[in-house]
């Protein structure tokens, strides 16, 4: 056991050295943190990661859910800031759209988040695209693209959403993140923006028992903070959850923790090639999470 722990610390040290030596990769994270419990755990993991630099943390809405609270985007924005305070980190936070995109006219939701995406994308190029990790509705990204279509070649979107029938190559839109803004999804699918999608049907492998999570991280201050979110959530009675977003975040860091495939979508879904994860190594993702939370708490 001691040998395994020592080896894990060596891996963390090597990642830190790699990040410093090779320069961190700038990313934007767009999260509906007020929606489910999983967002906060995923955000903690990406904020710890030494090989990336989160240049902006945007808040997303989730207004049409039966679990939604009033001013859902503001709720996400507040939780984002609380997490940064708990971790002692300074990251620019932006308010996003308060609702889905419009159906006609100026269809964009103009927000600080959308304009931050435009600003940062313009500092990148086709050769060095800006990754945007979207954990909820695609409203902020699609709005930015609607406002300034020139950024399409300068960003790449990693998103949790849809279900995919890999056998028949059928993209289904019967999940929460699709329902939050169907127009934004269509707009991005029909664009030239590079997309990597984590289907919820794949992320569903991320089931976790609360007692196990408690055993692994409750003895750390950050772990207590994250688990308190589990207690305080409007749906707090559940003893098992799926930490969907942690799959997206971790496979972005370590692509080898999932299996990618390229699918050409149907004519009504863009008719283009998009990268989809068809499986994830959930046990490895959770072991990585525990290790980083514990290491962060010791520093």
URHUTA-V258886 format. One record per backbone hydrogen bond with DSSP energy under -0.5 kcal/mol. CO is the residue of the C=O (numbers start at 0). NH is the residue of the N-H. Records with the same first field share a line. If there is no record, write none. Layout:
# URHUTA-V258886
CO=NH / NH
This chain:
# URHUTA-V258886
0=4
1=5
2=6
3=7
4=8
5=9
6=10
7=11
8=12
9=13
10=14
11=15
12=16
13=17
14=18
15=19
16=20
17=21
18=22
23=25
24=52
25=130
26=54 / 55
27=132
28=30 / 57
29=134
30=32 / 59
31=34 / 35
36=39 / 40
37=41
38=42
39=43
40=44
41=45
42=46
43=47
44=48
48=51
50=24
52=26 / 54
55=28 / 57
56=93
57=30
60=136
61=64
64=67
70=74
71=75
72=76
73=77
74=78
75=79
76=80
77=81
78=82
79=83
80=84
81=85
82=86
83=87 / 88
84=87
88=90
91=56
93=58
94=112
104=106
106=101
107=109
110=114
111=115
112=116
113=117
114=118
115=119
116=120
117=121
119=122
120=123
127=124
128=130
129=155
130=27
131=133 / 157
132=29 / 134
133=159
137=141
138=142
139=143
140=144
141=145
142=146
143=147
147=150
148=151
149=152
150=153 / 154
151=154
153=129
154=193
155=131
156=158 / 195
157=133
158=160 / 197
161=199 / 200
162=171
163=165
164=168 / 169
168=170
169=164 / 171
171=162
174=178
175=179
176=180
177=180
180=184
181=185
182=186
183=187
184=188
185=189
187=190
193=156
194=274
195=158
196=198 / 276
197=160
198=201 / 202
199=203
201=204
202=205
204=206
205=242
207=240
208=212
209=213
210=214
211=215
212=216
213=217
216=219
219=223
220=224
221=225
222=226
223=227
224=228
225=228 / 229
226=230
227=231
228=232
232=235
234=237
238=209
240=207 / 242
241=243
242=245 / 246
243=246 / 247
244=248
245=249
246=250
247=251
248=252
249=253
253=256
254=257
256=280
257=259
258=277 / 278
260=262 / 275
262=264 / 273
265=268 / 270
266=269
271=264
273=262
274=196
275=260 / 277
276=198
278=258
279=281
280=284
281=285
282=286
283=287
284=288
285=289
286=290
287=291
288=292
289=293
290=294
291=295
292=296
293=297
294=297 / 298
295=298
